[in-house]
Amino acid sequence: MSAPARKCPVCGKPRSAEHAPFCSTRCKDRDLVRWLDDGYKAPGPPAGSPDEEG
């Protein structure tokens, strides 16, 4: 029994070996835009601004 095919983390289609872990250049670029627009966030309390003294 083989493991199920892994899916693209952006759209859910099957991954492409050429664009892994994504299915296409389009999904790869969409993921990059999310990173650049601060679309991904780590859970936890907000970080203080650089002006605050800690």
N, CA, C and O atoms as a Tripos MOL2 file, in Angstrom:
@<TRIPOS>MOLECULE
protein
  216   215    54     0     0
PROTEIN
NO_CHARGES

@<TRIPOS>ATOM
      1 N           0.8500   -1.1790    0.0000 N.3       1 MET1
      2 CA          0.0000    0.0000    0.0000 C.3       1 MET1
      3 C           0.8990    1.2460    0.0000 C.2       1 MET1
      4 O           1.7360    1.4080    0.8870 O.2       1 MET1
      5 N           0.7260    2.1030   -0.9730 N.am      2 SER2
      6 CA          1.5620    3.2970   -1.0580 C.3       2 SER2
      7 C           0.9130    4.4630   -0.3240 C.2       2 SER2
      8 O          -0.2990    4.4880   -0.1100 O.2       2 SER2
      9 N           1.7320    5.4110    0.0510 N.am      3 ALA3
     10 CA          1.2390    6.5880    0.7580 C.3       3 ALA3
     11 C           0.4490    7.4610   -0.2210 C.2       3 ALA3
     12 O           0.7700    7.5000   -1.4080 O.2       3 ALA3
     13 N          -0.5760    8.1560    0.2640 N.am      4 PRO4
     14 CA         -1.3320    9.0330   -0.6290 C.3       4 PRO4
     15 C          -0.4540   10.1630   -1.1420 C.2       4 PRO4
     16 O           0.4590   10.6200   -0.4550 O.2       4 PRO4
     17 N          -0.7430   10.6050   -2.3570 N.am      5 ALA5
     18 CA          0.0320   11.6900   -2.9590 C.3       5 ALA5
     19 C          -0.1460   12.9550   -2.1260 C.2       5 ALA5
     20 O          -1.2510   13.2750   -1.6860 O.2       5 ALA5
     21 N           0.9510   13.6610   -1.9190 N.am      6 ARG6
     22 CA          0.8840   14.9030   -1.1550 C.3       6 ARG6
     23 C           0.3230   15.9890   -2.0480 C.2       6 ARG6
     24 O           0.5190   15.9750   -3.2630 O.2       6 ARG6
     25 N          -0.3720   16.9240   -1.4400 N.am      7 LYS7
     26 CA         -1.0460   17.9680   -2.1990 C.3       7 LYS7
     27 C          -0.3320   19.3040   -2.0810 C.2       7 LYS7
     28 O           0.4240   19.5440   -1.1400 O.2       7 LYS7
     29 N          -0.5860   20.1610   -3.0460 N.am      8 CYS8
     30 CA         -0.0650   21.5220   -3.0460 C.3       8 CYS8
     31 C          -0.6450   22.2610   -1.8340 C.2       8 CYS8
     32 O          -1.8580   22.2190   -1.6270 O.2       8 CYS8
     33 N           0.1780   22.9330   -1.0330 N.am      9 PRO9
     34 CA         -0.3260   23.6180    0.1490 C.3       9 PRO9
     35 C          -1.1720   24.8600   -0.1730 C.2       9 PRO9
     36 O          -1.8480   25.3850    0.7110 O.2       9 PRO9
     37 N          -1.1440   25.3280   -1.4100 N.am     10 VAL10
     38 CA         -1.8970   26.5210   -1.7850 C.3      10 VAL10
     39 C          -3.2820   26.1650   -2.3190 C.2      10 VAL10
     40 O          -4.2840   26.7170   -1.8640 O.2      10 VAL10
     41 N          -3.3400   25.2380   -3.2900 N.am     11 CYS11
     42 CA         -4.6210   24.9550   -3.9420 C.3      11 CYS11
     43 C          -5.1540   23.5490   -3.6980 C.2      11 CYS11
     44 O          -6.3280   23.2870   -3.9580 O.2      11 CYS11
     45 N          -4.3160   22.6350   -3.2030 N.am     12 GLY12
     46 CA         -4.7740   21.2810   -2.9100 C.3      12 GLY12
     47 C          -4.6570   20.3000   -4.0690 C.2      12 GLY12
     48 O          -5.0030   19.1300   -3.9050 O.2      12 GLY12
     49 N          -4.1800   20.7340   -5.2380 N.am     13 LYS13
     50 CA         -3.9850   19.8290   -6.3680 C.3      13 LYS13
     51 C          -2.7410   18.9760   -6.1040 C.2      13 LYS13
     52 O          -1.9380   19.3080   -5.2320 O.2      13 LYS13
     53 N          -2.5760   17.8810   -6.8520 N.am     14 PRO14
     54 CA         -1.3610   17.0550   -6.6790 C.3      14 PRO14
     55 C          -0.1010   17.8600   -6.9610 C.2      14 PRO14
     56 O          -0.0760   18.6980   -7.8620 O.2      14 PRO14
     57 N           0.9480   17.5970   -6.1800 N.am     15 ARG15
     58 CA          2.2270   18.2990   -6.3470 C.3      15 ARG15
     59 C           2.9140   17.9120   -7.6470 C.2      15 ARG15
     60 O           2.7010   16.8280   -8.1890 O.2      15 ARG15
     61 N           3.7350   18.8210   -8.1270 N.am     16 SER16
     62 CA          4.5640   18.5750   -9.3000 C.3      16 SER16
     63 C           6.0070   18.4560   -8.8330 C.2      16 SER16
     64 O           6.4670   19.2620   -8.0240 O.2      16 SER16
     65 N           6.7190   17.4610   -9.3340 N.am     17 ALA17
     66 CA          8.1270   17.2980   -8.9490 C.3      17 ALA17
     67 C           8.9350   18.5230   -9.3570 C.2      17 ALA17
     68 O           9.8810   18.9060   -8.6680 O.2      17 ALA17
     69 N           8.5680   19.1290  -10.4630 N.am     18 GLU18
     70 CA          9.2820   20.3050  -10.9670 C.3      18 GLU18
     71 C           9.1010   21.5300  -10.0660 C.2      18 GLU18
     72 O           9.9940   22.3720   -9.9710 O.2      18 GLU18
     73 N           7.9440   21.6260   -9.4060 N.am     19 HIS19
     74 CA          7.6280   22.8090   -8.5920 C.3      19 HIS19
     75 C           7.4480   22.4810   -7.1120 C.2      19 HIS19
     76 O           6.9090   23.3040   -6.3720 O.2      19 HIS19
     77 N           7.8800   21.3130   -6.6640 N.am     20 ALA20
     78 CA          7.6630   20.8610   -5.2890 C.3      20 ALA20
     79 C           8.0490   21.9220   -4.2710 C.2      20 ALA20
     80 O           9.0780   22.5760   -4.4410 O.2      20 ALA20
     81 N           7.2710   22.1140   -3.2350 N.am     21 PRO21
     82 CA          6.1000   21.3380   -2.8440 C.3      21 PRO21
     83 C           4.7990   21.8460   -3.4520 C.2      21 PRO21
     84 O           3.7240   21.4950   -2.9660 O.2      21 PRO21
     85 N           4.8620   22.6440   -4.4760 N.am     22 PHE22
     86 CA          3.6750   23.2070   -5.1090 C.3      22 PHE22
     87 C           3.3400   22.4470   -6.3870 C.2      22 PHE22
     88 O           4.0920   21.5670   -6.8050 O.2      22 PHE22
     89 N           2.1960   22.7910   -7.0160 N.am     23 CYS23
     90 CA          1.7880   22.1260   -8.2460 C.3      23 CYS23
     91 C           2.2110   22.9060   -9.4810 C.2      23 CYS23
     92 O           2.2840   22.3440  -10.5730 O.2      23 CYS23
     93 N           2.4930   24.2010   -9.3180 N.am     24 SER24
     94 CA          2.8130   25.0300  -10.4760 C.3      24 SER24
     95 C           3.5830   26.2760  -10.0480 C.2      24 SER24
     96 O           3.7060   26.5770   -8.8600 O.2      24 SER24
     97 N           4.0920   26.9840  -11.0370 N.am     25 THR25
     98 CA          4.7670   28.2560  -10.7670 C.3      25 THR25
     99 C           3.7780   29.2520  -10.1710 C.2      25 THR25
    100 O           4.1420   30.0570   -9.3150 O.2      25 THR25
    101 N           2.5450   29.1980  -10.6180 N.am     26 ARG26
    102 CA          1.5170   30.1200  -10.1150 C.3      26 ARG26
    103 C           1.3440   29.9740   -8.6020 C.2      26 ARG26
    104 O           1.3400   30.9720   -7.8810 O.2      26 ARG26
    105 N           1.2030   28.7420   -8.1200 N.am     27 CYS27
    106 CA          1.0390   28.5260   -6.6800 C.3      27 CYS27
    107 C           2.3120   28.8950   -5.9200 C.2      27 CYS27
    108 O           2.2400   29.4160   -4.8070 O.2      27 CYS27
    109 N           3.4640   28.6290   -6.5090 N.am     28 LYS28
    110 CA          4.7350   29.0010   -5.8830 C.3      28 LYS28
    111 C           4.7980   30.5140   -5.7010 C.2      28 LYS28
    112 O           5.2130   31.0030   -4.6500 O.2      28 LYS28
    113 N           4.3820   31.2560   -6.7380 N.am     29 ASP29
    114 CA          4.3830   32.7170   -6.6670 C.3      29 ASP29
    115 C           3.3400   33.2400   -5.6870 C.2      29 ASP29
    116 O           3.5880   34.2210   -4.9870 O.2      29 ASP29
    117 N           2.1780   32.5980   -5.6280 N.am     30 ARG30
    118 CA          1.1440   33.0130   -4.6680 C.3      30 ARG30
    119 C           1.6450   32.8650   -3.2390 C.2      30 ARG30
    120 O           1.3810   33.7220   -2.3960 O.2      30 ARG30
    121 N           2.3660   31.7830   -2.9600 N.am     31 ASP31
    122 CA          2.9190   31.5620   -1.6280 C.3      31 ASP31
    123 C           3.9550   32.6400   -1.2910 C.2      31 ASP31
    124 O           3.9780   33.1460   -0.1690 O.2      31 ASP31
    125 N           4.8030   32.9890   -2.2480 N.am     32 LEU32
    126 CA          5.8010   34.0280   -2.0260 C.3      32 LEU32
    127 C           5.1300   35.3620   -1.7100 C.2      32 LEU32
    128 O           5.5810   36.0810   -0.8180 O.2      32 LEU32
    129 N           4.0700   35.6990   -2.4210 N.am     33 VAL33
    130 CA          3.3450   36.9520   -2.1690 C.3      33 VAL33
    131 C           2.7540   36.9560   -0.7590 C.2      33 VAL33
    132 O           2.7570   37.9890   -0.0890 O.2      33 VAL33
    133 N           2.2510   35.8150   -0.3100 N.am     34 ARG34
    134 CA          1.7310   35.7370    1.0730 C.3      34 ARG34
    135 C           2.8250   36.0540    2.0800 C.2      34 ARG34
    136 O           2.5930   36.7960    3.0340 O.2      34 ARG34
    137 N           4.0290   35.4930    1.8750 N.am     35 TRP35
    138 CA          5.1440   35.7750    2.7830 C.3      35 TRP35
    139 C           5.4930   37.2540    2.7660 C.2      35 TRP35
    140 O           5.6900   37.8620    3.8180 O.2      35 TRP35
    141 N           5.5700   37.8370    1.5690 N.am     36 LEU36
    142 CA          5.9720   39.2370    1.4480 C.3      36 LEU36
    143 C           4.9220   40.1950    2.0020 C.2      36 LEU36
    144 O           5.2590   41.2940    2.4420 O.2      36 LEU36
    145 N           3.6520   39.7900    1.9830 N.am     37 ASP37
    146 CA          2.5620   40.6330    2.4990 C.3      37 ASP37
    147 C           2.2370   40.3270    3.9600 C.2      37 ASP37
    148 O           1.1900   40.7450    4.4550 O.2      37 ASP37
    149 N           3.1200   39.6000    4.6620 N.am     38 ASP38
    150 CA          2.8960   39.1900    6.0560 C.3      38 ASP38
    151 C           1.6070   38.3880    6.2090 C.2      38 ASP38
    152 O           0.8960   38.5430    7.2020 O.2      38 ASP38
    153 N           1.3010   37.5370    5.2380 N.am     39 GLY39
    154 CA          0.1090   36.7070    5.2850 C.3      39 GLY39
    155 C           0.2440   35.5250    6.2250 C.2      39 GLY39
    156 O          -0.7600   34.9370    6.6270 O.2      39 GLY39
    157 N           1.4630   35.1680    6.5790 N.am     40 TYR40
    158 CA          1.7050   34.0700    7.5100 C.3      40 TYR40
    159 C           2.1330   34.6710    8.8490 C.2      40 TYR40
    160 O           2.9500   35.5910    8.8980 O.2      40 TYR40
    161 N           1.5770   34.1430    9.9140 N.am     41 LYS41
    162 CA          1.9090   34.6540   11.2420 C.3      41 LYS41
    163 C           2.1350   33.4760   12.1890 C.2      41 LYS41
    164 O           1.4690   32.4460   12.0800 O.2      41 LYS41
    165 N           3.0550   33.6330   13.0940 N.am     42 ALA42
    166 CA          3.3080   32.6240   14.1210 C.3      42 ALA42
    167 C           2.4070   32.9100   15.3130 C.2      42 ALA42
    168 O           2.2110   34.0720   15.6690 O.2      42 ALA42
    169 N           1.8530   31.8710   15.9380 N.am     43 PRO43
    170 CA          1.0030   32.1000   17.1020 C.3      43 PRO43
    171 C           1.8190   32.6400   18.2730 C.2      43 PRO43
    172 O           3.0060   32.3420   18.4080 O.2      43 PRO43
    173 N           1.1800   33.4210   19.0970 N.am     44 GLY44
    174 CA          1.8410   33.9490   20.2790 C.3      44 GLY44
    175 C           1.5480   35.4200   20.4580 C.2      44 GLY44
    176 O           0.8630   36.0300   19.6360 O.2      44 GLY44
    177 N           2.0600   35.9870   21.5210 N.am     45 PRO45
    178 CA          1.8190   37.4060   21.7710 C.3      45 PRO45
    179 C           2.5270   38.2640   20.7140 C.2      45 PRO45
    180 O           3.5610   37.8600   20.1810 O.2      45 PRO45
    181 N           1.9820   39.4320   20.4140 N.am     46 PRO46
    182 CA          2.6250   40.3030   19.4310 C.3      46 PRO46
    183 C           4.0010   40.7540   19.9110 C.2      46 PRO46
    184 O           4.2230   40.9650   21.1030 O.2      46 PRO46
    185 N           4.8900   40.8910   18.9830 N.am     47 ALA47
    186 CA          6.2280   41.3580   19.3150 C.3      47 ALA47
    187 C           6.1800   42.8500   19.5740 C.2      47 ALA47
    188 O           5.3870   43.5630   18.9590 O.2      47 ALA47
    189 N           7.0120   43.3230   20.4680 N.am     48 GLY48
    190 CA          7.0790   44.7500   20.7660 C.3      48 GLY48
    191 C           7.7360   45.5030   19.6250 C.2      48 GLY48
    192 O           8.4860   44.9230   18.8400 O.2      48 GLY48
    193 N           7.4610   46.7670   19.5350 N.am     49 SER49
    194 CA          8.1010   47.5630   18.4890 C.3      49 SER49
    195 C           9.5580   47.8150   18.8760 C.2      49 SER49
    196 O           9.8940   47.7580   20.0590 O.2      49 SER49
    197 N          10.4230   48.0910   17.9090 N.am     50 PRO50
    198 CA         11.8350   48.3210   18.2170 C.3      50 PRO50
    199 C          12.0580   49.5440   19.1270 C.2      50 PRO50
    200 O          13.1100   49.6650   19.7550 O.2      50 PRO50
    201 N          11.0720   50.4430   19.1940 N.am     51 ASP51
    202 CA         11.2100   51.6480   20.0280 C.3      51 ASP51
    203 C          10.9510   51.3650   21.4990 C.2      51 ASP51
    204 O          11.3690   52.1370   22.3610 O.2      51 ASP51
    205 N          10.2640   50.2620   21.7960 N.am     52 GLU52
    206 CA          9.9410   49.9470   23.1980 C.3      52 GLU52
    207 C          11.1600   49.4100   23.9050 C.2      52 GLU52
    208 O          11.9650   48.6800   23.3290 O.2      52 GLU52
    209 N          11.2860   49.7900   25.1850 N.am     53 GLU53
    210 CA         12.3610   49.2550   26.0060 C.3      53 GLU53
    211 C          11.8020   48.1140   26.8210 C.2      53 GLU53
    212 O          10.6990   48.2080   27.3580 O.2      53 GLU53
    213 N          12.5670   47.0210   26.9200 N.am     54 GLY54
    214 CA         12.0120   45.8450   27.5150 C.3      54 GLY54
    215 C          12.4840   45.4730   28.8180 C.2      54 GLY54
    216 O          12.0370   44.4690   29.3730 O.2      54 GLY54
@<TRIPOS>BOND
     1     1     2 1
     2     2     3 1
     3     3     4 2
     4     3     5 am
     5     5     6 1
     6     6     7 1
     7     7     8 2
     8     7     9 am
     9     9    10 1
    10    10    11 1
    11    11    12 2
    12    11    13 am
    13    13    14 1
    14    14    15 1
    15    15    16 2
    16    15    17 am
    17    17    18 1
    18    18    19 1
    19    19    20 2
    20    19    21 am
    21    21    22 1
    22    22    23 1
    23    23    24 2
    24    23    25 am
    25    25    26 1
    26    26    27 1
    27    27    28 2
    28    27    29 am
    29    29    30 1
    30    30    31 1
    31    31    32 2
    32    31    33 am
    33    33    34 1
    34    34    35 1
    35    35    36 2
    36    35    37 am
    37    37    38 1
    38    38    39 1
    39    39    40 2
    40    39    41 am
    41    41    42 1
    42    42    43 1
    43    43    44 2
    44    43    45 am
    45    45    46 1
    46    46    47 1
    47    47    48 2
    48    47    49 am
    49    49    50 1
    50    50    51 1
    51    51    52 2
    52    51    53 am
    53    53    54 1
    54    54    55 1
    55    55    56 2
    56    55    57 am
    57    57    58 1
    58    58    59 1
    59    59    60 2
    60    59    61 am
    61    61    62 1
    62    62    63 1
    63    63    64 2
    64    63    65 am
    65    65    66 1
    66    66    67 1
    67    67    68 2
    68    67    69 am
    69    69    70 1
    70    70    71 1
    71    71    72 2
    72    71    73 am
    73    73    74 1
    74    74    75 1
    75    75    76 2
    76    75    77 am
    77    77    78 1
    78    78    79 1
    79    79    80 2
    80    79    81 am
    81    81    82 1
    82    82    83 1
    83    83    84 2
    84    83    85 am
    85    85    86 1
    86    86    87 1
    87    87    88 2
    88    87    89 am
    89    89    90 1
    90    90    91 1
    91    91    92 2
    92    91    93 am
    93    93    94 1
    94    94    95 1
    95    95    96 2
    96    95    97 am
    97    97    98 1
    98    98    99 1
    99    99   100 2
   100    99   101 am
   101   101   102 1
   102   102   103 1
   103   103   104 2
   104   103   105 am
   105   105   106 1
   106   106   107 1
   107   107   108 2
   108   107   109 am
   109   109   110 1
   110   110   111 1
   111   111   112 2
   112   111   113 am
   113   113   114 1
   114   114   115 1
   115   115   116 2
   116   115   117 am
   117   117   118 1
   118   118   119 1
   119   119   120 2
   120   119   121 am
   121   121   122 1
   122   122   123 1
   123   123   124 2
   124   123   125 am
   125   125   126 1
   126   126   127 1
   127   127   128 2
   128   127   129 am
   129   129   130 1
   130   130   131 1
   131   131   132 2
   132   131   133 am
   133   133   134 1
   134   134   135 1
   135   135   136 2
   136   135   137 am
   137   137   138 1
   138   138   139 1
   139   139   140 2
   140   139   141 am
   141   141   142 1
   142   142   143 1
   143   143   144 2
   144   143   145 am
   145   145   146 1
   146   146   147 1
   147   147   148 2
   148   147   149 am
   149   149   150 1
   150   150   151 1
   151   151   152 2
   152   151   153 am
   153   153   154 1
   154   154   155 1
   155   155   156 2
   156   155   157 am
   157   157   158 1
   158   158   159 1
   159   159   160 2
   160   159   161 am
   161   161   162 1
   162   162   163 1
   163   163   164 2
   164   163   165 am
   165   165   166 1
   166   166   167 1
   167   167   168 2
   168   167   169 am
   169   169   170 1
   170   170   171 1
   171   171   172 2
   172   171   173 am
   173   173   174 1
   174   174   175 1
   175   175   176 2
   176   175   177 am
   177   177   178 1
   178   178   179 1
   179   179   180 2
   180   179   181 am
   181   181   182 1
   182   182   183 1
   183   183   184 2
   184   183   185 am
   185   185   186 1
   186   186   187 1
   187   187   188 2
   188   187   189 am
   189   189   190 1
   190   190   191 1
   191   191   192 2
   192   191   193 am
   193   193   194 1
   194   194   195 1
   195   195   196 2
   196   195   197 am
   197   197   198 1
   198   198   199 1
   199   199   200 2
   200   199   201 am
   201   201   202 1
   202   202   203 1
   203   203   204 2
   204   203   205 am
   205   205   206 1
   206   206   207 1
   207   207   208 2
   208   207   209 am
   209   209   210 1
   210   210   211 1
   211   211   212 2
   212   211   213 am
   213   213   214 1
   214   214   215 1
   215   215   216 2
@<TRIPOS>SUBSTRUCTURE
     1 MET1         2 RESIDUE 1 A MET
     2 SER2         6 RESIDUE 1 A SER
     3 ALA3        10 RESIDUE 1 A ALA
     4 PRO4        14 RESIDUE 1 A PRO
     5 ALA5        18 RESIDUE 1 A ALA
     6 ARG6        22 RESIDUE 1 A ARG
     7 LYS7        26 RESIDUE 1 A LYS
     8 CYS8        30 RESIDUE 1 A CYS
     9 PRO9        34 RESIDUE 1 A PRO
    10 VAL10       38 RESIDUE 1 A VAL
    11 CYS11       42 RESIDUE 1 A CYS
    12 GLY12       46 RESIDUE 1 A GLY
    13 LYS13       50 RESIDUE 1 A LYS
    14 PRO14       54 RESIDUE 1 A PRO
    15 ARG15       58 RESIDUE 1 A ARG
    16 SER16       62 RESIDUE 1 A SER
    17 ALA17       66 RESIDUE 1 A ALA
    18 GLU18       70 RESIDUE 1 A GLU
    19 HIS19       74 RESIDUE 1 A HIS
    20 ALA20       78 RESIDUE 1 A ALA
    21 PRO21       82 RESIDUE 1 A PRO
    22 PHE22       86 RESIDUE 1 A PHE
    23 CYS23       90 RESIDUE 1 A CYS
    24 SER24       94 RESIDUE 1 A SER
    25 THR25       98 RESIDUE 1 A THR
    26 ARG26      102 RESIDUE 1 A ARG
    27 CYS27      106 RESIDUE 1 A CYS
    28 LYS28      110 RESIDUE 1 A LYS
    29 ASP29      114 RESIDUE 1 A ASP
    30 ARG30      118 RESIDUE 1 A ARG
    31 ASP31      122 RESIDUE 1 A ASP
    32 LEU32      126 RESIDUE 1 A LEU
    33 VAL33      130 RESIDUE 1 A VAL
    34 ARG34      134 RESIDUE 1 A ARG
    35 TRP35      138 RESIDUE 1 A TRP
    36 LEU36      142 RESIDUE 1 A LEU
    37 ASP37      146 RESIDUE 1 A ASP
    38 ASP38      150 RESIDUE 1 A ASP
    39 GLY39      154 RESIDUE 1 A GLY
    40 TYR40      158 RESIDUE 1 A TYR
    41 LYS41      162 RESIDUE 1 A LYS
    42 ALA42      166 RESIDUE 1 A ALA
    43 PRO43      170 RESIDUE 1 A PRO
    44 GLY44      174 RESIDUE 1 A GLY
    45 PRO45      178 RESIDUE 1 A PRO
    46 PRO46      182 RESIDUE 1 A PRO
    47 ALA47      186 RESIDUE 1 A ALA
    48 GLY48      190 RESIDUE 1 A GLY
    49 SER49      194 RESIDUE 1 A SER
    50 PRO50      198 RESIDUE 1 A PRO
    51 ASP51      202 RESIDUE 1 A ASP
    52 GLU52      206 RESIDUE 1 A GLU
    53 GLU53      210 RESIDUE 1 A GLU
    54 GLY54      214 RESIDUE 1 A GLY
